[in-house]
């Protein structure tokens, strides 16, 4: 039984396909659950950028998902639909995150980092910044922010945990001490980490998290779930067979599913 808890909608302005099309794709793949998890309205954006919905647009996303839930979430349905959100971790805007936690009946909340200060670390527009900075410092700053995000206790799941590698920039040297420190924080805070399969289609050419980081998470007993980070219906469930095989090879035979922010384990 597999779930895909990381998908988007056109209201983020960089995705295609209506929520119903993502659900149809999930059903065709035989997934047990699919979650729609649009970006949070407080995502950092330049004045000429559109990367996330407004509050009013997010309400439209919720309406669409709830309509799909009424259609699919019954005992006879092989596929259930979950309401999620990919909440940007912006320390100065945590009041917005807290307000949204009470605003809608979430099934799960993903915490993600897309910016260090105002630098969009996964935005191709700002890719050249990696050439101007020290890579070790970037990685240390990014993973410190991820640990801080987990320690807030606001999020159920950590999204694309090592997205800092998206464009293929990696510092020379052994990253395992950073990975082990991150795994300890996740173990202590009790968060779930997604295997985000979209990294295979980026310059990183591998899932988020990287194999050594996933190994550290497995050794620490950090729970795992799945997300394709689909921005088009055809991307739903991408590379999930490979992700499942990878998890089983590490001795992980179950993943986390969510309903009303309560977790349960389902077998792989």
C-alpha positions as CSV (number, residue, x, y, z in Angstrom):
1,X,0.0,0.0,0.0
2,X,1.5,3.3,-1.1
3,X,0.6,6.9,-0.5
4,X,1.5,10.1,-2.3
5,X,1.3,13.1,0.1
6,X,3.1,15.8,-1.9
7,X,1.2,17.2,-4.8
8,X,0.3,20.7,-6.1
9,X,-2.3,22.7,-8.0
10,X,-2.3,25.4,-10.7
11,X,-2.9,28.0,-8.0
12,X,0.8,28.0,-7.1
13,X,1.4,29.3,-10.7
14,X,4.0,26.7,-11.4
15,X,1.9,23.5,-11.6
16,X,-0.6,22.1,-14.2
17,X,-3.7,20.0,-13.8
18,X,-6.7,20.2,-11.5
19,X,-6.8,18.3,-8.2
20,X,-9.3,15.8,-9.7
21,X,-6.7,14.9,-12.3
22,X,-4.1,14.1,-9.7
23,X,-6.6,11.9,-7.9
24,X,-7.5,10.1,-11.1
25,X,-3.8,9.4,-11.7
26,X,-3.4,8.1,-8.2
27,X,-6.4,5.8,-8.7
28,X,-4.9,4.5,-12.0
29,X,-1.7,3.7,-10.2
30,X,-3.5,1.8,-7.5
31,X,-2.3,4.1,-4.6
32,X,-4.1,3.8,-1.3
33,X,-4.1,7.6,-0.6
34,X,-3.2,10.8,-2.2
35,X,-2.9,14.2,-0.5
36,X,-3.1,17.6,-2.1
37,X,-0.5,19.8,-0.3
38,X,-0.4,23.3,-1.9
39,X,2.3,25.9,-0.9
40,X,1.4,28.2,2.0
41,X,0.4,31.8,1.1
42,X,3.3,33.3,3.2
43,X,6.0,31.8,1.0
44,X,8.7,34.4,0.3
45,X,8.3,35.9,-3.1
46,X,9.9,38.7,-5.0
47,X,7.4,41.4,-6.1
48,X,7.3,40.0,-9.7
49,X,7.1,36.3,-8.6
50,X,4.0,34.1,-8.2
51,X,5.0,30.9,-6.4
52,X,2.1,30.3,-4.0
53,X,-1.6,31.0,-3.7
54,X,-3.1,33.9,-1.9
55,X,-5.3,33.2,1.2
56,X,-8.4,33.4,-1.0
57,X,-6.9,31.1,-3.6
58,X,-5.9,28.6,-0.9
59,X,-9.6,28.5,0.2
60,X,-10.4,27.4,-3.3
61,X,-7.9,24.5,-3.0
62,X,-9.5,23.4,0.3
63,X,-13.0,23.5,-1.3
64,X,-11.8,21.4,-4.2
65,X,-10.1,18.8,-2.0
66,X,-13.1,18.5,0.3
67,X,-15.3,17.9,-2.7
68,X,-13.0,15.1,-3.7
69,X,-13.0,13.7,-0.2
70,X,-16.8,13.5,-0.2
71,X,-16.6,11.5,-3.4
72,X,-13.8,9.2,-2.4
73,X,-13.5,8.8,1.4
74,X,-15.9,6.0,2.0
75,X,-15.4,2.4,2.9
76,X,-16.0,1.1,-0.6
77,X,-13.4,3.4,-2.2
78,X,-9.9,1.9,-2.9
79,X,-8.4,5.5,-2.8
80,X,-8.8,8.1,-0.1
81,X,-8.0,11.8,-0.5
82,X,-6.2,13.8,2.2
83,X,-6.0,17.5,2.8
84,X,-2.4,18.7,3.4
85,X,-0.3,21.8,3.1
86,X,3.3,22.5,2.3
87,X,4.0,25.2,4.9
88,X,7.1,27.3,4.3
89,X,9.3,27.6,7.4
90,X,9.9,31.3,7.6
91,X,10.9,32.1,11.2
92,X,9.5,35.7,11.0
93,X,6.2,34.4,9.8
94,X,5.5,31.5,12.2
95,X,2.4,33.4,13.4
96,X,0.9,32.8,10.0
97,X,1.7,29.1,10.2
98,X,0.1,28.8,13.7
99,X,-3.0,30.7,12.4
100,X,-3.3,28.2,9.5
101,X,-3.1,25.2,11.7
102,X,-6.5,26.1,13.2
103,X,-7.9,27.4,9.9
104,X,-8.7,24.1,8.1
105,X,-9.2,20.4,9.0
106,X,-5.7,19.2,7.9
107,X,-4.8,15.5,7.6
108,X,-1.1,16.4,7.7
109,X,1.2,19.4,7.5
110,X,4.5,19.4,5.6
111,X,7.3,21.7,6.7
112,X,9.6,22.8,4.0
113,X,12.4,25.3,3.4
114,X,12.7,27.1,0.1
115,X,14.7,30.2,1.3
116,X,17.7,31.0,3.4
117,X,16.9,34.6,4.3
118,X,15.6,35.9,1.0
119,X,17.6,33.6,-1.2
120,X,15.4,31.1,-3.1
121,X,17.7,28.1,-2.7
122,X,15.6,25.9,-5.1
123,X,14.7,28.6,-7.6
124,X,16.6,28.4,-10.9
125,X,16.5,32.2,-11.1
126,X,18.9,32.3,-8.2
127,X,21.0,29.3,-8.9
128,X,24.2,31.3,-9.5
129,X,24.3,32.2,-5.8
130,X,25.8,28.7,-5.2
131,X,28.8,29.9,-7.2
132,X,29.3,32.9,-5.0
133,X,29.1,31.2,-1.5
134,X,31.0,28.7,0.4
135,X,29.2,25.3,0.0
136,X,30.0,24.0,3.5
137,X,28.6,27.2,5.0
138,X,25.4,26.9,2.8
139,X,24.9,23.3,3.9
140,X,25.5,24.0,7.6
141,X,23.1,27.0,7.5
142,X,20.4,25.0,5.6
143,X,20.5,21.9,7.9
144,X,20.5,24.2,11.0
145,X,17.3,25.7,9.7
146,X,15.8,22.3,9.1
147,X,16.6,21.3,12.7
148,X,15.0,24.5,13.9
149,X,11.9,23.8,11.8
150,X,11.5,20.3,13.3
151,X,12.0,21.7,16.8
152,X,9.0,24.1,16.5
153,X,6.7,21.1,16.7
154,X,4.4,22.6,14.1
155,X,4.9,20.1,11.3
156,X,4.0,16.5,10.9
157,X,6.4,15.8,8.0
158,X,9.6,17.3,6.7
159,X,9.5,17.9,3.0
160,X,12.4,17.4,0.5
161,X,14.7,17.3,3.5
162,X,18.0,17.9,1.6
163,X,16.7,20.1,-1.3
164,X,19.8,22.2,-0.9
165,X,21.4,19.7,-3.3
166,X,18.8,20.2,-6.0
167,X,21.2,21.8,-8.5
168,X,24.0,19.3,-7.9
169,X,26.1,21.5,-5.7
170,X,27.7,19.5,-2.9
171,X,30.6,20.5,-0.6
172,X,33.8,18.4,-0.7
173,X,34.1,16.2,2.3
174,X,32.0,13.9,4.5
175,X,28.4,15.0,5.1
176,X,27.6,12.2,7.4
177,X,28.1,14.2,10.6
178,X,25.5,16.7,9.4
179,X,23.2,13.8,8.5
180,X,23.6,12.1,11.9
181,X,22.9,15.4,13.7
182,X,19.8,15.9,11.7
183,X,18.6,12.3,12.3
184,X,19.1,12.8,16.1
185,X,16.9,16.0,16.0
186,X,14.2,14.2,14.0
187,X,14.3,11.3,16.4
188,X,14.0,13.6,19.4
189,X,11.2,15.7,17.9
190,X,9.2,12.8,16.5
191,X,8.7,14.2,13.0
192,X,8.1,12.1,9.9
193,X,10.4,12.5,6.8
194,X,9.2,12.1,3.3
195,X,11.1,10.3,0.6
196,X,10.5,13.0,-2.1
197,X,11.1,11.3,-5.4
198,X,11.2,14.5,-7.4
199,X,14.9,14.8,-6.8
200,X,15.5,12.1,-9.4
201,X,14.4,14.5,-12.1
202,X,16.6,17.4,-10.9
203,X,20.3,18.0,-11.3
204,X,20.8,16.1,-8.0
205,X,19.7,12.9,-9.8
206,X,18.6,11.2,-6.6
207,X,15.8,11.2,-4.1
208,X,15.5,13.6,-1.2
209,X,17.0,12.4,1.2
210,X,20.3,11.2,-0.2
211,X,21.1,7.5,0.5
212,X,23.6,8.2,3.4
213,X,21.0,10.5,5.0
214,X,18.2,8.0,4.5
215,X,20.5,5.4,6.1
216,X,21.0,7.7,9.1
217,X,17.3,8.2,9.4
218,X,16.7,4.4,9.3
219,X,19.3,3.8,12.0
220,X,17.6,6.4,14.2
221,X,14.2,4.9,13.6
222,X,12.8,8.1,12.0
223,X,9.4,7.3,10.4
224,X,9.1,7.7,6.6
225,X,6.3,8.6,4.2
226,X,6.2,9.2,0.5
227,X,5.7,12.2,-1.8
228,X,6.2,12.7,-5.5
229,X,6.1,16.6,-5.3
230,X,4.0,16.3,-8.4
231,X,3.4,19.5,-10.3
232,X,1.6,17.6,-13.1
233,X,-0.8,14.7,-12.9
234,X,1.6,12.4,-14.7
235,X,4.2,12.9,-12.0
236,X,2.0,11.4,-9.2
237,X,3.7,8.3,-7.8
238,X,6.9,8.8,-9.9
239,X,9.7,6.3,-9.1
240,X,7.6,4.9,-6.2
241,X,8.6,1.3,-7.1
242,X,12.2,2.3,-6.8
243,X,11.6,4.1,-3.5
244,X,9.7,1.1,-2.1
245,X,12.6,-1.2,-3.0
246,X,15.1,1.2,-1.4
247,X,13.2,1.3,1.9
248,X,12.8,-2.5,2.0
249,X,16.6,-2.8,1.4
250,X,17.1,-0.7,4.6
251,X,14.8,-2.9,6.6
252,X,11.9,-0.4,6.5
253,X,8.8,-2.4,5.8
254,X,6.1,0.2,6.6
255,X,5.4,3.9,6.0
256,X,3.3,6.5,7.7
257,X,-0.2,7.5,6.6
258,X,-2.2,10.4,8.1
259,X,-5.8,11.3,8.8
260,X,-6.8,14.3,10.9
261,X,-3.1,14.7,11.8
262,X,-3.0,11.3,13.4
263,X,-0.4,8.9,12.1
264,X,-0.7,5.2,11.5
265,X,1.7,2.7,9.8
266,X,0.8,0.8,6.7
267,X,2.9,-2.1,5.3
268,X,4.9,-1.7,2.1
